[in-house]
């Protein structure tokens, strides 16, 4: 059995290792690392040893079969400032308990009732659009998915606090993104402008959320059907206990943070890809016209919109909002014949895997119809994994797919979106999630 030291990677590196080259162009760097060094590439970020794993079988071992040997990598520590010890950031036994408590709220039969809010907020947004105008679509999609998750979480109870929550979450997201990507780590205790702004936003969120939790504990009403009432009513099937107020608060924040930017970016990328691929756009419009004929979609229409589903799958293939997953070794473990040491980081990149020509013919082309057949049965598991996999697979995957499909249908049956004239070339920016760099300005034209 070989040891980690024998894994190929660039040699003769400076102290910073590959960090500068990676920071300059993370996606290009990863694609090249795989091309040059194969399915396991040794990279160094300063003193840290990182191994880029691009073999589906080995990815499966890390995320599924041998997952207990790993924990989430350090990058997530910053997120803890916002989401506390929620399901996204907790580990081991604590994570498993939270997963048991939250899972039922995200079952397919439960989330169906959020379809109406998704469509309603989509319609509400369209009411402010004017045919022929240019809009910052990335902002529109972010606001839309934030409104939807806020409504899904609290139902109609906080109409007045929505703006406060929206603003505070926005500040929190920007803070986490900035901290996760900046070279110098400024301690949270220093009174810098962004630290103070963040603290104020966190205090606002706590005040609003704890206030609502207290109110709901006093007047429980399980028939409300929103996510918060499900979290408050959730009981662990193993010991019958529920969550403390602090735990509920952490899960509310987790779902806000994990549950809107990813879907918003997926939608933005989809509008961009459709605008660049007239044939696919035509097939998309034809399906919507045939099924909806100008009316609003409903939950029951979902199964009648296969092409729209394939558009979402293909968009997540080319521009996966979660572009890489990192895991840190907790104990020595063997993966694919290599033994890794505690402290080593394994990186698995959806962006790299989804563009492999051996799994996806003409990988750079946007071809939604590739998902029409049995592609996912033909390629190995974990060659396509936009939602991760194993016990930490995205808990909101069905929610996200339903939301993206219904919003594409709501918007696409009424408007055509084209990149604004003279738009600079669109490039992906891999921050915490993969976004179109500088945002997308698009001209929106009414279709009927
Ligand atoms: C297109 C949209 C989305 C994408 C691409 C996405 C992707 C992912 C990925 C890759 C993971 C696993 C991360 C890892 O293993 O390190 C994850 C976890 C998670 N996602 Fe999503 N997600 C999306 C939407 C959502 C939505 C809508 C929600 C909630 C409403 C959500 C809630 C979560 C939570 C709570 C976790 C942590 C699960 C755990 O650790 O047990 N996500 N997501």
Boltz pocket constraint, residues with backbone or C-beta under 6 A from the ligand:
constraints:
  - pocket:
      binder: B
      contacts: [[A, 72], [A, 87], [A, 88], [A, 89], [A, 95], [A, 99], [A, 254], [A, 255], [A, 258], [A, 259], [A, 260], [A, 262], [A, 263], [A, 266], [A, 320], [A, 321], [A, 322], [A, 325], [A, 326], [A, 385], [A, 386], [A, 387], [A, 388], [A, 389], [A, 391], [A, 392], [A, 393], [A, 394], [A, 395], [A, 396], [A, 397], [A, 399], [A, 400]]
      max_distance: 6.0
